[in-house]
Amino acid sequence: MVTISELGKHVGESVKLGGWLYNSRHSGKLAFLVLRDGTGLCQCVAFKGNLPEDQFNLATSLTQESSIEIVGKVKEHPKQPGVYEIDIEHINLLGESIDYPISPKDHGVGFLMKHRHLWLRSQKQWATLRVRARLTKAIRDFLDNEGFLCIDAPCLTPNACEGTTTLFETDYFGEPAYLSQSGQLYNEATAAAFRKVYCFGPVFRAEKSKTRRHLIEFWQVEPEAAFMSHEENMSLQERFIEYIVADVLNNCRSELDILERDVSKLECIKTPFPRMTYTDAVKILQEKGSEIQWGGDFGAPDETILSDMHDRPLIVEKYPAAVKAFYMKRDPEDNRVVLCDDMIAPEGVGEIIGGSAREDNLDMLLERIKDHNLSEETFSWYLDTRRYGGFPHAGFGLGIERMTGWLTGAAHIREAVPFPRLLDHFNP
């Protein structure tokens, strides 16, 4: 058995395909069956004169999403080079589909989300998740080639990383535990062993948010490097994003065509990226009518105003310490701000990367933990990374769904993950 993606190697040959009926039409002595097999779509043509009566009747009666095997001869489409069809010689019905709920007509998002396990079979969802798979490969390729080692971080943790108000708490044999918000703290420990590391996996935020940018469970890649400065961290992020975008453009053109993505907006993603400080960003926003004051965090409208000024991602650095995590290193030139950055993607996507230099001074870190009303005892293991050979280091995190949404032009982040977890959606 061959796949649709392999048909170009078998022109003129009889092959066997297995898949599901995507759609069909028939008229007189011809039936046109569009088969999908997970690798693509292929039109299979049944001619009444070439088939026994029962076989042609089967071809005209097959229902949407029935699984079938087709044997037939491969031919190139006469007007579309690189597109292949099958002249059907035999059909075998494997599994009938009765009253498939997602018909070609339009359905509401609520209905489609209820049937997410079936909605994945549609072309745009299929294309989106193939882009997601490609970008995760590009992420690993880039980091592996840069000398980073993938070290997994746990999903259950006694520590809060990003904030105590967005934690999912559970019982761990009588002790409180939390679903991880980030693997970063563990990365800092492994960076002391391996110098350059990254973790890649799901993280959880108990945020009561219904925006198109937020998920309760999402996937994140988090590189961390010993002896990397704030400036080097930002430069790494730029090269990282440039590489991922180029890789997807090189390998997912057909998927982006299905999604009707304007690739010209991605083809201009080249380094260096524009940069500005938080302080300068606040001034620009105020001039453009935003009510933000220095010390406040950016909302989605603020990010959109800033990103609309550029055709590539914008890096905003040196945010106020009060709105950032306890582990971020203060700017030696301005103690009010920390050596951090957010990368804001264009086209209204918002933040895709958050990164910083980490506080490597034990006394300063202890002070920050107290300022944030966190338990020194709980973070004792983390503080050991400063007690025993503290070192300058930095890193960042990239959200896979937001990156996927940007590359594919998805209207909502729920389409960038196979089974989204939202405030009002948990099943399937």
Residue pairs with C-beta under 8 A, 6 or more apart in sequence:
1 15
1 16
1 17
1 18
1 69
2 9
2 10
2 15
2 16
2 17
3 17
3 37
3 38
3 39
3 40
4 17
4 19
4 35
4 36
4 37
4 39
4 40
4 41
4 42
4 84
5 39
5 40
6 39
7 15
7 42
7 74
7 84
7 86
8 82
8 84
10 74
11 74
11 75
11 76
11 84
12 73
12 74
12 75
13 73
13 74
14 71
14 72
14 73
14 74
14 89
15 71
15 72
15 73
15 74
15 86
16 69
16 70
16 71
17 35
17 37
17 42
17 44
17 69
17 70
17 71
17 72
17 86
18 37
18 67
18 68
18 69
18 70
18 94
19 35
19 36
19 37
19 38
19 42
19 67
19 68
19 70
20 35
20 36
20 37
20 65
20 66
20 67
20 68
20 97
20 121
21 33
21 34
21 35
21 62
21 63
21 64
21 65
21 66
21 67
21 68
21 97
22 34
22 35
22 36
22 41
22 64
22 65
23 34
23 64
23 104
24 31
24 32
24 33
24 34
24 59
24 60
24 62
24 64
25 31
25 32
26 32
26 46
26 59
26 60
28 48
29 47
29 48
29 49
30 45
30 46
30 47
30 48
31 45
31 46
31 56
31 59
31 60
32 43
32 44
32 45
32 46
33 43
33 44
33 45
33 46
33 59
33 62
33 70
33 88
34 41
34 42
34 43
34 44
35 41
35 42
35 43
35 44
35 68
35 70
35 86
36 42
36 121
36 126
41 123
42 84
42 85
42 86
43 85
43 86
44 70
44 72
44 85
44 86
44 87
44 88
45 85
45 86
45 87
45 88
46 55
46 56
46 59
46 60
46 88
46 91
47 87
47 88
48 56
50 87
50 88
50 89
51 59
51 88
51 89
51 90
55 90
55 91
58 91
58 93
59 88
59 91
62 68
62 91
62 93
63 96
63 97
63 98
63 100
64 97
64 100
64 103
65 97
65 100
65 118
65 121
66 93
66 94
66 95
66 96
66 97
67 93
67 94
67 95
67 97
68 91
68 92
68 93
68 94
69 91
69 92
69 94
70 86
70 88
70 90
70 91
70 92
71 88
71 89
71 90
71 91
72 86
72 87
72 88
72 89
72 90
73 86
73 87
73 89
74 84
74 85
74 86
75 84
75 85
75 86
75 87
76 82
76 83
76 84
76 85
77 83
77 84
77 85
100 118
101 115
101 118
102 112
102 115
102 118
102 119
102 121
102 122
109 412
112 119
113 119
113 414
113 420
113 425
116 418
116 419
116 420
116 428
117 419
117 428
119 125
120 126
120 129
120 418
123 258
124 258
124 259
124 415
125 415
126 258
127 254
127 255
127 256
127 258
127 259
127 408
128 255
128 259
128 404
128 408
128 410
128 415
128 416
129 418
130 252
130 255
131 248
131 252
131 255
131 256
131 259
131 404
131 407
131 408
132 400
132 401
132 404
132 416
132 417
134 247
134 248
134 251
134 252
135 244
135 247
135 248
135 400
135 403
135 404
135 407
136 200
136 221
136 400
137 247
138 243
138 244
138 247
138 248
139 200
139 221
139 240
139 244
139 398
139 400
140 150
140 200
141 243
141 247
142 239
142 240
142 243
142 244
143 150
143 198
143 221
143 223
143 240
144 150
146 196
146 236
147 195
147 196
148 196
148 197
148 198
148 223
148 225
149 194
149 196
149 197
149 198
150 197
150 198
150 199
150 200
151 186
151 187
151 190
151 194
151 197
151 198
151 199
152 183
152 199
152 200
152 201
153 180
153 183
153 186
153 187
153 199
153 201
153 222
154 180
154 183
154 186
155 179
155 180
155 201
155 202
155 204
156 170
156 172
156 177
156 178
156 179
156 180
157 177
157 178
157 179
157 180
157 185
158 172
158 175
158 176
158 177
158 178
158 378
159 178
159 185
159 378
159 379
159 382
160 167
160 178
160 181
160 374
161 180
161 181
161 182
161 184
161 185
161 325
162 181
162 182
162 205
162 325
163 181
163 325
164 373
164 374
165 206
166 181
166 205
166 206
166 207
167 178
167 179
167 181
167 206
168 178
168 179
168 204
168 206
169 176
169 177
169 178
170 176
170 177
170 178
170 179
171 177
179 203
179 204
180 203
180 204
181 203
181 204
181 205
182 203
182 220
182 222
182 397
183 199
183 201
183 203
183 220
183 222
184 222
184 224
184 327
184 395
184 397
185 327
185 382
186 199
187 197
187 198
187 199
187 222
187 223
187 224
187 395
188 224
188 327
188 358
188 382
188 385
188 393
188 395
189 381
189 382
189 384
189 385
190 197
190 224
191 197
191 224
191 225
191 226
191 393
191 395
192 226
192 385
192 389
192 391
195 225
195 226
195 227
196 223
196 224
196 225
196 226
197 223
197 224
197 225
198 221
198 222
198 223
198 224
199 221
199 222
200 219
200 220
200 221
200 222
201 219
201 220
202 217
202 218
202 219
202 220
203 217
203 218
203 219
203 220
204 216
204 217
205 214
205 215
205 216
205 218
206 216
207 214
207 216
207 423
208 423
209 423
210 422
210 423
210 424
211 300
212 411
212 412
212 413
213 300
213 349
213 350
213 402
213 413
214 413
215 401
215 413
215 414
215 417
215 420
215 421
215 422
216 421
216 422
216 423
217 421
218 399
218 400
218 401
218 417
219 399
219 400
219 401
219 417
220 397
220 398
220 399
220 400
221 397
221 398
221 400
222 395
222 396
222 397
222 398
223 236
223 240
223 395
223 396
224 393
224 394
224 395
225 232
225 233
225 236
225 393
225 394
225 395
226 391
226 392
226 393
227 391
227 392
227 393
228 236
228 392
228 393
228 394
228 395
229 357
229 392
229 394
230 317
230 329
230 339
230 340
230 341
230 356
230 357
230 394
232 394
233 341
233 355
233 356
233 357
233 394
233 395
233 396
234 275
234 315
234 317
234 341
234 355
236 396
237 315
237 341
237 343
237 353
237 355
237 396
238 271
238 272
238 273
238 315
239 271
240 398
241 269
241 273
241 313
241 343
241 352
241 353
242 269
242 270
242 271
244 403
245 266
245 269
245 407
246 269
248 256
248 266
248 407
249 256
249 263
249 266
249 267
253 263
255 408
256 263
256 407
256 408
259 408
259 409
260 409
261 407
261 408
261 409
262 409
265 311
265 346
265 347
266 407
268 311
268 312
269 312
269 313
270 312
273 310
273 312
273 313
273 314
273 315
273 343
274 309
274 310
274 312
274 314
274 315
275 314
275 315
275 316
275 317
276 284
276 314
276 315
276 316
276 317
277 316
277 317
277 318
277 337
278 316
278 317
278 318
278 319
278 320
278 337
279 294
279 318
279 337
281 298
281 306
281 316
282 292
282 293
282 294
284 305
284 306
284 309
285 292
285 298
285 302
285 305
285 306
286 292
288 305
290 301
290 302
290 305
292 298
292 299
292 302
294 320
295 320
295 322
295 323
296 323
297 319
297 323
298 306
298 316
298 342
300 350
303 344
303 350
303 351
304 348
304 350
306 314
306 316
306 344
307 313
307 314
307 344
307 345
307 346
307 347
307 348
307 349
307 350
308 346
308 348
310 346
311 346
312 346
313 343
313 344
313 345
313 346
313 352
314 343
314 344
314 346
315 341
315 342
315 343
315 344
316 341
316 342
316 344
317 339
317 340
317 341
318 331
318 334
318 337
318 338
318 339
318 340
318 341
319 337
319 338
319 340
319 342
320 336
320 337
320 338
321 328
321 330
321 335
321 336
321 337
321 338
324 338
324 340
324 356
325 356
326 359
326 365
326 368
326 369
326 371
326 372
326 374
327 356
327 358
327 359
327 365
327 368
328 338
328 339
328 340
328 356
328 357
328 358
328 359
329 338
329 339
329 356
329 357
329 358
329 359
329 360
330 337
330 338
330 339
330 359
330 364
331 337
331 338
331 339
338 356
338 357
339 356
339 357
339 394
340 354
340 355
340 356
340 357
341 353
341 354
341 355
341 356
341 396
342 351
342 353
342 354
342 355
343 351
343 352
343 353
343 354
343 355
344 350
344 351
344 352
345 351
345 352
345 402
345 406
347 406
347 409
349 402
349 405
349 406
350 402
351 402
352 398
352 399
352 402
352 403
352 406
353 396
353 397
353 398
354 396
354 397
355 394
355 395
355 396
355 397
356 394
356 395
356 396
357 392
357 393
357 394
358 393
358 394
358 395
359 365
359 368
360 386
360 390
360 391
360 392
360 393
361 386
361 390
362 383
362 386
362 387
362 390
365 383
365 386
366 376
366 383
369 375
369 376
369 379
370 376
376 383
400 416
400 417
401 413
401 416
401 417
402 413
402 416
404 410
404 416
404 417
405 412
405 413
405 415
405 416
408 415
408 416
410 416
413 420
414 420
414 422
414 425
419 428
